[in-house]
């Protein structure tokens, strides 16, 4: 366990209810030491989604230069981090998003191409761009709407990583389908098993903070709101008017 001293800058994820407060108590093994090179609000805005991107790109499928990556919801919180990070590692990133406007955002974040998965023929547009080459890894957080296409767009012996279900749960499949599609690897990872111990959390967060300091992805683009006004934030989220992260300031 890491020893902390009074005055240390720390952060946490998944410490249970109670985050909407000025002061709280958190067990030491849930704490992450924050380097002085990073600002508090940038860490708060990027820690959870950044750690999600970290395990996906470093643990679930280690992305390297030359890989072809397909990323669904590439303009979203995790997706935009993945698009930038993977492209700066030397991968070619193919993106999808739910609107033409979001596709433009995805291209700005590092996707070589981004297509609207609500338009017919989006799969063919991706394959046309690559000359028929399929992806080494498909990162799918959309789920129901895109999952079967994810299997079709993965290269033989490629990986399909389902880490979300924005459109609903991915449909159940017969494992034999993975064989027929090219001996694919299919996994459903999540955040907390990857950070289940203090040692894992410390190592993963250090990796994330290094990427943030190196400019592997944009750490800005968030809104700062007073904790007293959190009701307005929830209303905006429910109305789908809020984009980007919101940092609540006590």
C-alpha positions as CSV (number, residue, x, y, z in Angstrom):
1,X,0.0,0.0,0.0
2,X,1.2,3.5,-0.8
3,X,1.9,5.7,2.2
4,X,0.2,9.1,1.9
5,X,1.0,12.2,3.9
6,X,-1.1,15.2,4.8
7,X,-1.1,17.6,1.8
8,X,-0.6,15.0,-0.9
9,X,-2.7,15.5,-4.0
10,X,-4.8,12.4,-4.6
11,X,-7.7,11.2,-6.7
12,X,-9.9,8.1,-6.7
13,X,-12.4,6.1,-8.7
14,X,-15.2,3.8,-7.5
15,X,-15.1,4.5,-3.8
16,X,-18.9,4.2,-3.5
17,X,-21.6,6.8,-3.0
18,X,-20.6,10.2,-1.6
19,X,-18.8,12.1,-4.4
20,X,-21.2,15.0,-4.3
21,X,-19.6,16.5,-1.2
22,X,-17.0,19.1,-0.1
23,X,-15.0,16.6,2.1
24,X,-15.1,12.8,2.3
25,X,-13.1,9.9,3.6
26,X,-11.7,7.3,1.2
27,X,-9.7,4.2,2.0
28,X,-6.0,4.6,1.2
29,X,-6.0,1.6,-1.2
30,X,-8.5,3.4,-3.4
31,X,-6.4,6.5,-3.7
32,X,-4.2,7.6,-6.6
33,X,-1.3,9.9,-6.2
34,X,-1.6,12.8,-8.7
35,X,1.6,14.3,-10.1
36,X,2.2,18.0,-9.7
37,X,2.6,18.4,-13.5
38,X,-1.1,17.9,-14.0
39,X,-3.9,20.2,-13.0
40,X,-6.7,19.1,-10.6
41,X,-9.6,19.8,-13.0
42,X,-7.8,18.0,-15.9
43,X,-7.3,14.9,-13.8
44,X,-10.9,15.0,-12.6
45,X,-12.3,15.4,-16.1
46,X,-10.2,12.6,-17.6
47,X,-9.4,10.0,-14.9
48,X,-12.3,7.6,-15.3
49,X,-12.6,7.6,-19.1
50,X,-8.8,7.8,-19.4
51,X,-8.3,4.7,-17.3
52,X,-10.9,3.0,-19.5
53,X,-8.9,3.9,-22.6
54,X,-5.7,2.9,-20.9
55,X,-6.7,-0.7,-20.2
56,X,-8.3,-1.0,-23.7
57,X,-5.2,0.2,-25.6
58,X,-2.5,-1.2,-23.3
59,X,-4.0,-4.4,-21.8
60,X,-7.0,-5.7,-23.7
61,X,-5.3,-5.3,-27.1
62,X,-1.9,-3.6,-27.0
63,X,-2.0,-1.2,-29.9
64,X,1.3,-0.7,-31.8
65,X,2.4,1.2,-34.9
66,X,1.0,-0.4,-38.1
67,X,-2.2,-1.8,-36.5
68,X,-5.5,-1.1,-38.1
69,X,-8.0,-0.1,-35.4
70,X,-11.8,0.2,-35.8
71,X,-13.4,2.4,-33.1
72,X,-17.1,2.8,-32.7
73,X,-18.4,6.0,-31.1
74,X,-15.1,7.6,-31.9
75,X,-16.3,11.1,-30.9
76,X,-17.4,10.1,-27.4
77,X,-15.6,10.6,-24.2
78,X,-13.6,7.3,-24.3
79,X,-13.7,7.1,-28.0
80,X,-12.0,10.5,-28.6
81,X,-9.2,9.5,-26.2
82,X,-8.7,6.2,-27.9
83,X,-8.7,7.8,-31.4
84,X,-6.0,10.2,-30.5
85,X,-3.9,7.9,-28.4
86,X,-4.0,5.0,-30.9
87,X,-3.1,7.3,-33.8
88,X,-0.2,8.8,-31.9
89,X,1.1,5.3,-31.3
90,X,1.3,4.8,-35.0
91,X,-2.0,3.0,-35.7
92,X,-4.4,3.8,-38.4
93,X,-7.8,4.5,-36.8
94,X,-11.1,3.9,-38.5
95,X,-14.0,5.6,-36.7
96,X,-17.7,5.5,-36.6
97,X,-20.2,7.8,-35.0
98,X,-23.9,8.4,-34.8
99,X,-24.1,11.6,-36.9
100,X,-22.1,13.5,-39.6
101,X,-21.3,16.2,-37.0
102,X,-19.8,13.6,-34.7
103,X,-17.8,12.1,-37.6
104,X,-16.1,15.4,-38.1
105,X,-15.2,15.4,-34.4
106,X,-13.8,11.9,-34.7
107,X,-11.6,12.9,-37.7
108,X,-10.3,15.9,-35.7
109,X,-9.4,13.5,-32.8
110,X,-7.2,11.3,-35.0
111,X,-9.4,9.0,-37.1
112,X,-8.2,8.6,-40.7
113,X,-11.8,8.2,-41.7
114,X,-15.1,8.4,-39.8
115,X,-18.5,7.2,-41.1
116,X,-22.0,7.6,-39.8
117,X,-23.2,4.1,-38.6
118,X,-26.8,5.3,-39.0
119,X,-26.4,5.5,-42.8
120,X,-26.7,2.4,-45.0
121,X,-23.5,1.1,-46.4
122,X,-21.2,2.5,-43.7
123,X,-19.4,-0.9,-43.6
124,X,-18.6,-0.8,-47.3
125,X,-17.3,2.7,-47.0
126,X,-14.7,1.6,-44.4
127,X,-13.6,-1.4,-46.5
128,X,-13.4,0.8,-49.6
129,X,-11.1,3.2,-47.6
130,X,-8.8,0.3,-46.6
131,X,-8.9,-1.5,-49.9
132,X,-10.7,-4.4,-48.3
133,X,-8.3,-4.8,-45.3
134,X,-10.1,-5.5,-42.1
135,X,-9.2,-4.3,-38.6
136,X,-6.7,-6.0,-36.2
137,X,-9.0,-4.9,-33.4
138,X,-12.5,-3.5,-33.1
139,X,-13.4,-1.5,-30.0
140,X,-17.2,-1.5,-29.7
141,X,-19.0,0.5,-27.0
142,X,-22.2,0.8,-29.0
143,X,-23.3,-2.8,-28.7
144,X,-26.5,-4.0,-30.2
145,X,-26.5,-1.8,-33.3
146,X,-22.9,-2.4,-34.3
147,X,-21.8,-5.7,-32.8
148,X,-22.5,-8.1,-35.7
149,X,-20.8,-5.7,-38.1
150,X,-17.9,-5.5,-35.8
151,X,-17.4,-9.3,-36.3
152,X,-17.6,-8.8,-40.0
153,X,-15.0,-6.0,-40.0
154,X,-12.4,-7.8,-37.9
155,X,-9.5,-9.4,-39.7
156,X,-8.8,-13.2,-39.3
157,X,-7.5,-13.8,-35.8
158,X,-8.5,-10.3,-35.0
159,X,-10.0,-9.1,-31.7
160,X,-13.4,-7.7,-31.0
161,X,-13.6,-5.8,-27.8
162,X,-17.1,-5.0,-26.5
163,X,-16.8,-2.5,-23.6
164,X,-20.2,-0.8,-23.7
165,X,-23.8,-1.0,-24.9
166,X,-25.0,2.5,-25.8
167,X,-27.6,1.1,-28.2
168,X,-28.4,-1.9,-26.0
169,X,-26.7,-5.2,-25.1
170,X,-24.8,-7.0,-27.9
171,X,-26.8,-9.9,-29.2
172,X,-25.9,-13.4,-28.0
173,X,-24.0,-15.5,-30.6
174,X,-23.0,-19.1,-31.1
175,X,-19.2,-19.4,-30.4
176,X,-19.0,-21.2,-33.7
177,X,-19.6,-17.8,-35.4
178,X,-16.2,-16.6,-34.2
179,X,-14.7,-19.6,-36.1
180,X,-16.6,-18.9,-39.3
181,X,-15.7,-15.2,-39.2
182,X,-12.0,-15.9,-39.1
183,X,-11.1,-17.5,-35.7
184,X,-11.8,-14.2,-33.9
185,X,-11.1,-13.3,-30.3
186,X,-14.1,-11.8,-28.4
187,X,-13.9,-10.2,-25.0
188,X,-16.0,-8.1,-22.7
189,X,-13.7,-6.2,-20.3
190,X,-14.6,-3.5,-17.8
191,X,-12.9,-0.9,-15.7
192,X,-12.9,-2.2,-12.1
193,X,-11.4,-5.7,-12.6
194,X,-8.5,-3.9,-14.3
195,X,-8.0,-1.8,-11.3
196,X,-9.0,-4.2,-8.6
197,X,-5.9,-3.8,-6.4
198,X,-3.9,-0.8,-5.2
199,X,-1.0,-2.1,-7.2
200,X,-3.0,-2.3,-10.4
201,X,-4.6,1.1,-9.9
202,X,-1.2,2.7,-9.1
203,X,0.4,1.3,-12.2
204,X,-2.5,2.0,-14.6
205,X,-2.9,5.5,-13.4
206,X,0.8,6.2,-13.7
207,X,0.6,5.1,-17.3
208,X,-2.4,7.3,-17.9
209,X,-0.8,10.3,-16.3
210,X,2.3,9.8,-18.5
211,X,0.2,9.8,-21.6
212,X,-1.6,12.9,-20.4
213,X,1.7,14.7,-19.8
214,X,3.0,13.6,-23.2
215,X,0.0,15.0,-25.0
216,X,-1.3,11.7,-26.3
217,X,-4.8,13.1,-26.1
218,X,-6.5,16.4,-25.4
219,X,-7.1,16.8,-21.7
220,X,-9.2,20.0,-22.1
221,X,-12.7,20.4,-23.4
222,X,-14.6,20.1,-20.1
223,X,-16.9,22.4,-18.3
224,X,-16.5,23.5,-14.7
225,X,-19.7,23.9,-12.7
226,X,-20.3,24.7,-9.0
227,X,-21.4,21.7,-6.9
228,X,-24.4,23.7,-5.8
229,X,-25.5,23.8,-9.4
230,X,-25.3,20.0,-10.1
231,X,-29.1,19.8,-10.6
232,X,-28.7,21.9,-13.8
233,X,-26.0,19.6,-15.0
234,X,-28.2,16.5,-14.5
235,X,-31.1,18.2,-16.4
236,X,-28.8,19.1,-19.3
237,X,-27.5,15.5,-19.5
238,X,-31.0,14.0,-19.4
239,X,-32.0,16.4,-22.2
240,X,-28.8,15.3,-24.2
241,X,-27.7,19.0,-24.2
242,X,-24.4,18.4,-22.4
243,X,-21.3,17.4,-24.4
244,X,-17.9,16.6,-22.9
245,X,-17.0,16.1,-19.2
246,X,-18.3,18.3,-16.3
247,X,-16.1,19.0,-13.3
248,X,-18.0,19.9,-10.2
249,X,-16.2,22.5,-8.0
250,X,-17.1,22.5,-4.3
